[in-house]
Amino acid sequence: MQQPSKAVTLARRAVLDEDALSWARRGVWAMCIAVYLAVFIGGIQGGGAELLAMGRAVAFTLAAGVLGNKAVDVLSRASLPVEQGPTADQDGPVGSLVDLMASTNVAQQEDGAEAA
């Protein structure tokens, strides 16, 4: 009988904080206003009836608002794994493995001081 595999759970953090999400929501509002004005003014300048232009503008604004809110919801749920460095109870080297020859080593410094 096989034992179930242990699932490794990694700590995750949100991609955007609350301040960034509030700016994203403000951006959705600004986009909705811009869509409404562009469609309404374009419809009026195109010679269409005011009521039809307003109806089209409202429909496109609602569509843009729904899509924008869905995008903000997806952004609010997005997360990244948290990479943790080695801890004291882990086995293995601690520190940078890059350029070991140039690293400061107390024993090497003492040897150089005695030789001088």
Backbone as JSON, one array per atom type, in Angstrom:
{
  "sequence": "MQQPSKAVTLARRAVLDEDALSWARRGVWAMCIAVYLAVFIGGIQGGGAELLAMGRAVAFTLAAGVLGNKAVDVLSRASLPVEQGPTADQDGPVGSLVDLMASTNVAQQEDGAEAA",
  "N": [[0.84, -1.17, 0.0], [0.61, 2.17, -0.92], [1.85, 5.19, 0.43], [0.27, 8.35, 0.85], [1.49, 11.11, -1.01], [3.36, 13.77, 0.38], [2.24, 17.0, 0.29], [3.9, 19.86, -0.67], [3.73, 22.9, 0.75], [4.05, 26.14, -0.12], [4.85, 29.32, 1.15], [2.98, 32.17, 0.29], [2.71, 35.41, -1.19], [0.83, 38.41, -1.75], [0.6, 39.89, -4.98], [-0.05, 42.56, -5.48], [-0.43, 45.28, -3.25], [-2.84, 46.77, -0.94], [-2.95, 49.51, -1.49], [-2.08, 49.69, -4.16], [-4.11, 48.22, -5.38], [-6.28, 49.91, -4.88], [-5.6, 52.04, -6.51], [-5.8, 50.76, -8.96], [-8.55, 50.3, -9.05], [-9.42, 52.96, -9.17], [-8.41, 53.57, -11.66], [-10.07, 51.98, -13.26], [-12.5, 53.32, -12.91], [-11.82, 55.79, -14.11], [-11.37, 54.89, -16.71], [-13.96, 54.07, -17.39], [-15.32, 56.51, -17.4], [-13.97, 57.8, -19.49], [-14.64, 56.11, -21.65], [-17.42, 56.44, -21.74], [-17.65, 59.21, -22.36], [-16.27, 59.32, -24.81], [-17.8, 57.61, -26.5], [-20.36, 58.77, -26.34], [-19.97, 61.48, -27.15], [-18.86, 61.0, -29.67], [-21.04, 59.74, -30.9], [-22.92, 61.82, -30.95], [-21.6, 63.76, -32.51], [-21.43, 62.35, -34.82], [-23.91, 62.58, -35.9], [-26.03, 61.15, -34.9], [-29.02, 60.22, -33.07], [-29.65, 61.72, -29.9], [-30.61, 60.16, -27.75], [-30.13, 57.51, -28.58], [-27.36, 57.62, -28.81], [-26.68, 58.08, -26.16], [-27.65, 55.73, -25.0], [-26.01, 53.78, -26.25], [-23.55, 54.66, -25.24], [-23.89, 54.22, -22.49], [-24.18, 51.43, -22.48], [-21.67, 50.52, -23.47], [-20.07, 51.62, -21.49], [-20.89, 50.21, -19.19], [-20.1, 47.64, -19.97], [-17.31, 48.01, -20.13], [-16.84, 48.64, -17.45], [-17.56, 46.24, -16.12], [-15.7, 44.41, -17.21], [-13.34, 45.67, -16.37], [-13.58, 45.52, -13.56], [-13.52, 42.75, -13.23], [-10.89, 42.29, -14.04], [-9.49, 43.64, -12.0], [-10.27, 42.06, -9.86], [-8.98, 39.65, -10.52], [-6.34, 40.52, -10.36], [-6.26, 41.08, -7.63], [-6.31, 38.56, -6.5], [-3.98, 37.43, -7.35], [-0.83, 35.93, -6.66], [2.51, 35.42, -5.44], [5.14, 33.03, -4.9], [6.88, 32.98, -1.81], [10.25, 33.39, -1.47], [12.47, 31.92, 0.64], [15.42, 32.36, 2.44], [18.28, 30.37, 3.5], [17.99, 28.8, 6.69], [19.06, 28.7, 10.15], [18.87, 26.1, 11.09], [19.12, 24.47, 8.9], [21.0, 22.22, 6.86], [24.08, 22.68, 5.12], [25.93, 25.04, 3.03], [26.1, 28.45, 4.04], [25.58, 31.63, 2.84], [27.09, 33.49, 0.15], [27.87, 31.78, -2.79], [29.22, 32.74, -4.86], [32.16, 33.87, -6.26], [34.16, 32.87, -4.37], [36.87, 33.07, -3.85], [37.46, 35.74, -3.46], [36.2, 36.33, -1.13], [35.94, 37.54, 2.21], [37.9, 36.15, 4.63], [38.57, 35.29, 7.83], [40.64, 33.67, 8.79], [42.44, 33.67, 6.64], [43.17, 36.35, 6.59], [44.47, 36.64, 9.03], [46.68, 34.94, 8.61], [47.94, 36.36, 6.59], [48.64, 38.67, 7.99], [50.46, 37.7, 9.88], [52.52, 36.89, 8.24], [53.53, 39.23, 7.34]],
  "CA": [[0.0, 0.0, 0.0], [1.41, 3.38, -1.03], [1.46, 6.28, 1.3], [0.02, 9.55, 0.06], [2.65, 12.02, -1.06], [3.19, 14.99, 1.18], [2.21, 18.19, -0.54], [4.74, 20.93, -0.16], [3.02, 24.17, 0.68], [4.95, 27.29, -0.09], [4.24, 30.57, 1.59], [2.72, 33.04, -0.85], [2.4, 36.81, -0.86], [0.04, 39.06, -2.78], [1.39, 40.65, -5.94], [-0.36, 43.98, -5.28], [-0.94, 45.61, -1.92], [-4.14, 47.45, -0.96], [-2.8, 50.82, -2.13], [-2.03, 49.47, -5.61], [-5.45, 47.81, -5.81], [-7.17, 51.07, -4.9], [-5.26, 52.79, -7.72], [-6.36, 50.01, -10.09], [-9.99, 50.59, -9.07], [-9.56, 54.33, -9.68], [-8.17, 53.48, -13.1], [-11.28, 51.44, -13.89], [-13.46, 54.43, -12.94], [-11.38, 56.75, -15.13], [-11.61, 54.27, -18.01], [-15.4, 54.11, -17.65], [-15.67, 57.89, -17.75], [-13.42, 58.07, -20.82], [-15.44, 55.36, -22.62], [-18.72, 57.1, -21.87], [-17.51, 60.48, -23.08], [-15.87, 59.07, -26.2], [-18.91, 57.04, -27.27], [-21.47, 59.73, -26.39], [-19.6, 62.62, -28.0], [-18.73, 60.49, -31.03], [-22.38, 59.51, -31.44], [-23.56, 63.12, -31.21], [-20.92, 64.38, -33.63], [-21.72, 61.55, -36.01], [-25.24, 62.91, -36.38], [-27.01, 60.22, -34.37], [-29.96, 60.75, -32.08], [-29.04, 61.83, -28.58], [-31.03, 59.05, -26.91], [-29.4, 56.32, -29.03], [-25.94, 57.81, -28.46], [-26.56, 57.89, -24.73], [-27.85, 54.31, -24.74], [-24.77, 53.09, -26.64], [-22.5, 55.04, -24.3], [-24.14, 53.53, -21.22], [-23.91, 50.0, -22.67], [-20.22, 50.32, -23.55], [-19.5, 51.94, -20.18], [-21.15, 49.08, -18.31], [-19.23, 46.53, -20.4], [-15.94, 48.33, -19.71], [-16.79, 48.54, -15.99], [-17.58, 44.83, -15.72], [-14.4, 43.83, -17.56], [-12.32, 46.27, -15.5], [-13.72, 44.95, -12.22], [-13.01, 41.37, -13.29], [-9.43, 42.37, -14.09], [-9.02, 44.01, -10.66], [-10.45, 40.87, -9.02], [-7.9, 38.72, -10.84], [-5.12, 41.08, -9.79], [-6.29, 41.0, -6.17], [-6.06, 37.17, -6.1], [-2.67, 36.99, -7.83], [0.17, 35.81, -5.59], [3.82, 34.88, -5.8], [5.74, 32.28, -3.79], [7.89, 33.71, -1.04], [11.51, 32.66, -1.43], [13.11, 32.11, 1.92], [16.82, 31.98, 2.47], [18.58, 29.27, 4.41], [17.85, 29.09, 8.11], [20.15, 28.17, 10.96], [18.74, 24.66, 11.32], [19.31, 23.73, 7.66], [22.36, 21.81, 6.55], [24.62, 23.21, 3.87], [26.66, 26.3, 3.14], [25.34, 29.66, 4.21], [26.29, 32.75, 2.27], [27.2, 33.51, -1.3], [28.8, 30.84, -3.39], [29.82, 33.44, -5.97], [33.47, 34.48, -6.03], [34.64, 32.45, -3.06], [38.27, 33.44, -3.66], [37.55, 37.13, -3.02], [35.44, 36.54, 0.1], [36.77, 37.82, 3.37], [38.03, 35.0, 5.51], [39.37, 35.75, 8.96], [41.87, 32.87, 8.88], [43.37, 34.13, 5.61], [43.66, 37.66, 6.98], [45.44, 36.46, 10.11], [47.86, 34.39, 8.01], [48.63, 37.44, 5.88], [49.2, 39.6, 8.98], [51.62, 37.06, 10.49], [53.59, 36.82, 7.25], [54.09, 40.58, 7.14]],
  "C": [[0.89, 1.24, 0.0], [0.89, 4.45, -0.09], [1.22, 7.52, 0.44], [1.23, 10.48, 0.12], [2.34, 13.28, -0.25], [3.25, 16.18, 0.25], [3.05, 19.28, 0.11], [3.98, 22.23, -0.34], [4.03, 25.29, 0.85], [4.18, 28.5, 0.41], [4.08, 31.47, 0.37], [2.42, 34.44, -0.35], [1.65, 37.41, -2.03], [0.95, 39.87, -3.7], [1.19, 42.15, -5.72], [-0.87, 44.19, -3.86], [-2.25, 46.4, -2.06], [-4.06, 48.82, -1.64], [-2.79, 50.67, -3.65], [-3.39, 49.04, -6.14], [-6.43, 48.99, -5.83], [-6.87, 51.94, -6.12], [-5.79, 52.07, -8.96], [-7.87, 50.26, -10.19], [-10.26, 52.01, -9.57], [-9.34, 54.36, -11.18], [-9.36, 52.94, -13.85], [-12.35, 52.53, -13.97], [-13.09, 55.44, -14.02], [-11.61, 56.19, -16.54], [-13.09, 54.31, -18.36], [-15.85, 55.51, -18.06], [-15.19, 58.21, -19.15], [-14.22, 57.35, -21.9], [-16.78, 56.04, -22.83], [-18.61, 58.37, -22.69], [-17.17, 60.25, -24.55], [-17.03, 58.56, -27.03], [-20.05, 58.05, -27.4], [-21.14, 60.89, -27.33], [-19.43, 62.18, -29.45], [-20.08, 60.24, -31.68], [-23.09, 60.8, -31.78], [-22.92, 63.78, -32.43], [-21.15, 63.62, -34.94], [-23.12, 61.78, -36.56], [-26.32, 61.96, -35.88], [-27.95, 60.91, -33.38], [-29.32, 60.71, -30.7], [-29.38, 60.63, -27.68], [-30.3, 57.76, -27.29], [-27.92, 56.42, -28.67], [-25.73, 57.59, -26.97], [-26.74, 56.41, -24.36], [-26.61, 53.48, -25.09], [-23.65, 53.39, -25.66], [-22.66, 54.32, -22.97], [-23.8, 52.04, -21.35], [-22.4, 49.74, -22.72], [-19.54, 50.62, -22.22], [-19.71, 50.79, -19.2], [-20.27, 47.88, -18.68], [-17.79, 46.77, -19.96], [-15.8, 48.22, -18.2], [-16.76, 47.1, -15.5], [-16.23, 44.18, -16.01], [-13.29, 44.39, -16.67], [-12.38, 45.71, -14.09], [-13.25, 43.5, -12.17], [-11.49, 41.36, -13.3], [-8.86, 42.73, -12.72], [-9.19, 42.83, -9.71], [-9.35, 39.85, -9.26], [-6.59, 39.22, -10.25], [-5.1, 40.96, -8.27], [-6.02, 39.57, -5.67], [-4.7, 36.66, -6.54], [-1.67, 36.96, -6.68], [1.44, 35.19, -6.15], [4.35, 34.06, -4.62], [6.81, 33.13, -3.11], [9.14, 32.84, -0.99], [12.2, 32.97, -0.12], [14.55, 31.64, 1.81], [17.06, 30.84, 3.43], [18.45, 29.72, 5.87], [18.97, 28.41, 8.88], [20.06, 26.66, 11.15], [18.88, 23.83, 10.05], [20.77, 23.37, 7.47], [22.8, 22.46, 5.24], [25.29, 24.55, 4.08], [25.7, 27.48, 3.28], [26.17, 30.8, 3.65], [26.37, 32.61, 0.76], [28.23, 32.51, -1.77], [29.51, 31.48, -4.59], [31.12, 34.06, -5.52], [33.99, 34.16, -4.63], [36.08, 32.9, -2.8], [38.4, 34.87, -3.12], [36.8, 37.37, -1.72], [36.41, 36.79, 1.25], [36.75, 36.63, 4.3], [38.99, 35.4, 6.62], [40.68, 34.98, 9.04], [42.88, 33.33, 7.84], [43.96, 35.48, 5.99], [44.7, 37.55, 8.08], [46.75, 35.89, 9.57], [48.65, 35.47, 7.28], [49.26, 38.42, 6.84], [50.44, 39.01, 9.63], [52.8, 37.02, 9.51], [54.24, 38.18, 7.08], [55.01, 41.0, 8.22]]
}
